[in-house]
Amino acid sequence: MMAPARVLVVDDSPTMRGLISAVLNSDPDVNVIGQARDAMEARAAIKELNPDVVTLDIEMPDMNGLEFLEKIMKLRPMPVIMVSSLTHRGAEATIAALEIGAFDCVGKPAPGDTRPFHELIDKVKAAAKSSYRYQYMRRPAHPVPAANVNSAPSEYRVGRKVVAIGSSTGGVEALIEVLKKFPVNCPPTVITQHMPSTFTKSFAERLNRLCAPQVQEATDGARLEIGRVYLAPGGERHMTVTNAHAPVCRLLDKPPVNGHRPSVDVLFDSVAELAGRNAVGVILTGMGRDGASGLLKMRHAGARTVGQNEKTCVVYGMPRVAFELGAVETQLPLTAIGEEILKLTAARKEGSD
């Protein structure tokens, strides 16, 4: 049996510190060993207590959460879960934190509603298991500046395939790494990333600034087009693709699948049915098993399938289950996945595939 995950809670609000601590301590496999109200107290607590995981508020006095996170990742890398207000400003800061190297994020609940924090328990447990990986393998991300994006057409000639990608914990960095390899004329690409609803719009905007293709939060009825990437809106509806003659995104108001809405399995199932062999499925870092069975359906339908390897995953959960099911045709390090997708979707010399 593993020892309980040892957690330091950092937030400038005593009420919020108490709420987070109470929720985490309700699970016997989690132990809140300390609290801090600002970066100075947090720094001293980290040195004294050596926690497995830190929960960190975005907005704090003196030094904000982003500045403190950068120092943690440079000086003492460890899993940090960001706790953010559900506002546009909070969402943008959270996306930046995930790029810097935060393990995951949760949104602050409305008064009287503790449900958003209960998912924090699973994230803390997964983060604690990844402590060794963080300390010895992970380093801060270095996003490609928007000015370096090459929007000119490349030698790549797109074929007829559609690309479907699923990701969760660690997915912000992973998706940036994959999509920055895409040319302006990339294949139509649909993505389900597990993320709170308020954050996906900011993430899509961030990807759009960093990458050559046009990236947007998907809308119901949006037509899949070459050079466009569609990110499923978080939290409220599943994203599917339908209509073989002119494929479009459909957002469905249905119950969660695998505990998620949107679910990667729901997206992959629809792509398997719509595109069959004219598709490429990709499963990236993430907790749990969402996407594994859907990727297997894609492979059985004739699609090419790719999984991120264990060494480069923040959490080797979703890709591991998919690999063990036989859903993954090719397993690759993160840095090679973008090029592999382009190779699998390029038009054949005689015209198309």
N, C-alpha and C positions, 0 to 999 in steps of 0.2 A: 504494500500500500504506500502511496505517495503521501508525504507530509502535506498538510493544508497549505494552500498558496498564501504567502505572506504579502500583504498589500499596504501601501502607504496612500492615503487619501489626501489630495491637495485641492483645496477650494477656499476662496476668501469668505464664503458664507458659512457661519456655524450651522445653520439649519441644513444646508446642502451636505456639509460634511457628515452631519449626524444621519441624514437620510441615506446617503450612499453607504455609510458604515453599517447601518442597521440592515439594509438589504443584503450586503455582502456577508455579514456575520450570521445571517439566517441559514447559510449553507455550511455544513460541517467541514467541507473541504476548502473553505476560505477563512482566513483569519486577518482582520484589519489590525495591524501592529502599530499604527501611528497615524496621526493627522497633522496637516500643516496648512497654514492660512495664506502663505505667500512663498515666493521662490527662495528667500533666505532661510525660512524655517524648513522648507522642503530639502534644500541642499544639506543642511545639518542632519536632518532625519535620515536621508539616504546614506550618509557616511556612517551614522551611528547604528542604524537598524538593518541596512543592506536588504531591502525588500526584494521580493521576486517580481512584483508588478507595482506600477504607480498609476493611479488615476489622476488626471491633471485637468484643471479648469482652464479654458482658453483665456478668459478675461480675469486678470489678477492685478492688484496694485503694484507699482514700482517696476517689476519685470513681468511682461505678459507670458502666457503659456507657451507661445511659439518661441520666444527668445529663450526661455528656460529649457524647452525641449531640444533646441539646437545644442545647448551646452551639454545636456545629458547625453545626446547621441555622439558628440565629439569626445567627451571626457570619460563617460561611463555608460556605454550602450546597454539599455535594458528595455523590456516591454513597457510601453506607456500607452494607456487608453485615454483618449481625449474625451472630456465631457463638455459639450457645447450647447449654447442656447440655440433654439430652433428659429434663427433669423437668417437673413441673407448674409449679413456680416459674419455671424457665427459659422455659417456653412462654408464661406470662403476661407476663413481661418482654419477650419477643420481640414479642408482639402489640402491646404498648405502644410498642416501638421502631418498628415498621412504621407505626403511627398517627402518630408524631412525624415520620416522613419517611425512615426507613431504606429503602434500595433493595430489599433482599431479606434472606433469612435462610438459614442452614444449621445443622444440628445437629452437635454434636461427636461424632465417631465413637467407638465402643467401642475399647478397647486392641487394636491389631493390625489394625484395620479402617479403611482409608483411603477406602473407596468413597464415603461421604457427602461427602467433600471434593472429589471429582472433579467433581461438579456445580458446585462453586464456580468452576471455570475458566470455564465458559460464562456464569455470572452476572457474574463480574468483567469479561469482555469486553463484555457488554451494558451493564454499568454505566459502563464507560469511554466508550462511545459516547454515553451520556446525560449526560456531564459538563456540556456546555454548557447542556442543558435544566435540570439541577439548579441551576447557578449563577445562571441568569437567569430561570427560570420557577417552579421549585418552592419552596414554603415549607412550614413545619411545618403539619400538619393540626390542626384545632381541633374535636375530636369533640364531638358534642352531649351535654351532661351527661344522665345517666339521669333526673334530676328533671324535665327538660324534655320527656320523651317524653309525647305525648298518647295515652292509651289509650282515650279515649272514641270511640265509633263516629263516623265522619265522614259527609259527604254522599255519599261514594263508595259506589256499589253494585256489588259484585263480580259479574262474569258467570261463564261456564263455562270460561274459559281457564286453562291452567297456564303458569307462567313458568319458563324454564330459563336460567340465567346461567352463563357460563364466564369465568374470570379467572386471572391468574397474577401476575407481578411487578407490584407496585403495586396489587394487588387488595384488600388490607386497607382502605386509604383509599377506594378506589373503591366497594367494597361497602357501607361505612358511609355514604358519600354517597348511594348509590342507596336503600338500605333505610331510611334515616331519613325518606325521603319516604313510605314505605308506611304506610297506616292499620292499625288493629288488625284490620280485616276484609279484609286484602290477599288477592290470589289465591294459591292454593297455589304455592309457589316452591321450586325445586330448584337447588342451586348446586354446581358443582365449581370449587374454588380449589386451584391447585397449592401444596401446603404439606406439610412433614413430618408424619408421622402423630401425633406427640405434640402438635402445635400446634393441630390443628383443633378439638379439644374446648374448649380455652381460647378460641379465636376465636369459636366458636359461643356460648359463655357471654358473651363480651364483646358480641357483636351483640345478644344477648337483653337485656342491660342497657341498651343504647343505643337500641333500636328498639321501636316499638309492637307489632308482631307477635311471636309466640312463635318464637324461633329455636333450633334444636337440631341437634346432630350426628346425622346420619341413622342409623337402625338398619334392619336387614333386615326387611322386612315393614311398616314404618311407613306408615300410610295417609295419603295426601295430603289435607289439609283446609284449608279457608278459614282465614286468619289464622295460618298456620304456614309457616315457612321451614326447609328441610332442607339442611344443609351436608354434603357428602360427606366421610367420614372420610379422612384423608390416608394415602397410602403403601402400603396393603395390598390394597384391592379397588376395583373400578370401581363407580360408582353408576349404576343405570338406573331407569326407571319402567315398570311393566307393569300389565296388567289394566284394560281400558278402562272397565268398569262401576264399579269401585272402585279407582282407581289407588293403587299402593303403591310404595315404594322397594325396590329389590332391589340387594344388594351382591354382586358377582360376583368370584370368585377366578380371574381370567384374566390372561394376560401383559400387560405395559405396552403402551400404544398411543401412538405419537408420543413414546416415551420416558417416558410418564407413567402413573401409576396412583394415583389415578383420572384418567381422561382426559375432557376436555370433549367430544371427538368421540363417545365411547361414550354419554355422557349425552344429547347432542343427537340422536344416531341413534335412541335409544329413544323420545325425546319425539316425533320426527317420525313414527315408526311408531305410537305410542300415540294422539297427540292430533291430528296433522295440522293443519288450520286452526284448531283450538281451542287454539292454543299461541302463545306469544311467546318468541322466542329472543334473547338478549342476549350479546354478546361484548365483554369489557372488556380493559383493558390487560394485556399479557403478552408474554413472549418466544416465538418460534417460530410454529408454525402450528396447534397443537392447537385444535380447535373449528371451524376454517374449513370443512372438508368437511361436518361434521355440521350446521353452521348452513345450509349450502347445501341439504342434504337437508330441513331443516325448511322452508326457503322454498319448495322444490319441492313439498312436501306441503301448502302453503297457509298456513303459519304466517307471522305478521308478525315481522320481524327488525330488530334495532337493533345498531349498532356504535358504540363510543366513538371520537371523532375524534382525529386525531393530536396536536393542540395540547394536549389534556388528558391524554394517556396518559403514564405513566412510561416504558413501552416500547411503541411502536406496531408490534408484531409480529403477534400473533394477529388484532387487528382489521384490520390492513393486508391480510393474506393473505385474510381473509374478504371484505373489500371488493373486492379485485382479482378474486376468484372470482365475484363477483356474488351473494354470500350475504347481503350487508347491504342491506336495503331503505332504511333511514334511518340516516344517520350524524349523531351529535349530541355536543355537549360533555357531559362527565360530569354537570354540574349539572342538565342537562335530561332525563337518562335516566329518573330515577325517575318524573317526571310523565308522560313518554311511555308508560312501561309501564302506568301506571294508566289513561291514556286508551285504550290498546289493549285493556285487559282489563275495562273497565267494562261493566256490563249496559246493553243498549239500553233506551230508554224504554218500549218495549212489553213488556219483561219480562226478556229475556236475549239473549245472543248465542251 
